[in-house]
């Protein structure tokens, strides 16, 4: 009798544990990236958020409050690649949105690939693929693990925000072209034609419905967490003298790229949610025993931030409205996939700086760097020092030298690099300068040297690397930008929510490259092949 009871109890425990193990793996993982979202947007605008968007994820999920980028440059292409590969540009190779190809002597785009054709448009906007990303993503590893039965779809306003997260093995990636038609498109890398559900969406009035007035969701006077609506630090739209609410988007669209104007408004986020929900239904994501992955990148906050700046009413309204869109999306996932059947992470590809002109008006050290004058001055120095202009190209913080000219002059490449370092360090707004050898061989584990080391790809990066002073950018006098290794660019949100996630928070430092191994651990799959991140174990249920 005791043996029978023992067997019954053992069987109960075994099957109960097995059921728990199965339920800990989500049917759908949704990776959300908010372009240009600083961490403090979670706290600064908190009083305006409802209970169903950001706050639902925070209150019921896990909040890594000290999450950072551990490399430079902090830009969209590298950011999306790092989130999903679990490593830095040093290994995955996406060192910028664009960069100078030293071998072919030309500039290349991180997702560009003219060996494929556009699908859904007659323009070249669909000639894209992830071929320049050298390592796998956790989305790739999930496809491999499930024998390609688990599906992957990438969606974003920006092409690179859809292509890079979805990885090399995605079923599809879609992005918004805007222009005259306001259509979503893809590349022949994924498929020869748009699926019916996507065609139907393009034929609908979704995009047209957002060509309407953009005014603040709540009373403008209640937006006390941002600056004055009328100020001299914002760009605005062509056709409107002042960058102030409200904006008649239908009227302004004629001078601002037609449907492309939506990219620079919170309605771009709404359009992404609309399309993502149709994709989930159209592809039957989260409907079988194999985990699917949907990557969703909200690009519009970046366009709004670049145009109006970190401290603008427009940025605040964009995040308040994004909160509503997140609530709508979560409610849809509850119904379509099932509450408790999906896992979400939410992060950003970089932060942003307050408009330097605004900072200067408040006595905070800041300024602007003139790249054209810098190149002219450097070329003049080179001619004076070596008899020839040895500067082949200057990128974002990277100087590429002409190796053939250096060899023809029988000069030491090491000595030439050091000469440029010694010259540049004396220039205004220059903070640090290094040779590529110094960065490559750096053993620093903290500070700017560590960030430069992690962002330096030996085959793709420059020969001399320079860093601008804090709060100095190479950009126009209005709007915000990004790209540095300072905290306003590196400190970004990291939220986990849903199946397998332990509610809570941490102030321990986490890095952006920790997301991919954490998702891999949750799914029980291999880590991406270039992974250098760590599992955020506190976020996972034991």
Buried (B, 14 or more C-beta within 10 A) or exposed (E): EEEEEEEEEEEEEEEEEEEEEEEBBBBBBBBBBBBBBBBBBBEBBBEBBEEBBBBBBBEEBBBBBBBBBBBBBBBBBBBBBBBBBBBBBBBBBBBBBBBBBBEEEEEBBBBBBEEBEBBBBEEEBBBBBBBBBBBBBBBBBBBBBBEEEBBBBBBBBBBBBBBBBBBBBBBBBBBBBBBEBBBBBBBBBBBEEBBEBBBEBBEEEBBEEBBBEBEBBEEBEEBEBBBEBEBEBBBBBEEBEEBBBEBBBEBBBEEBBBBBBBBBBBBBBBBBBBBBBBBBEBBEBBBEEBBBBBBBBBBBBBBBBBBBBBBBBBBBBBBBBBBBBBBBBBBBBEEBBBEEBBBBBBBBBBBBBBBBBBBBEEEEEBBBBEEEEBBEBBBEBBEEEBEBBBBBBBBBBBBBBBBEBBEEEEBEBEEBBBBBBEBBEEBEBBBBBBBBEBBBEBEEEEEBBBBBBBBBBEEBBBBBBBBBBBBBBBBEEBBBBBBBBBEBBBBBBBBBBBBBBEBEBBEEEBBBBBBBBBBBBBBEBBBBBBBBBBBBEBBBEE
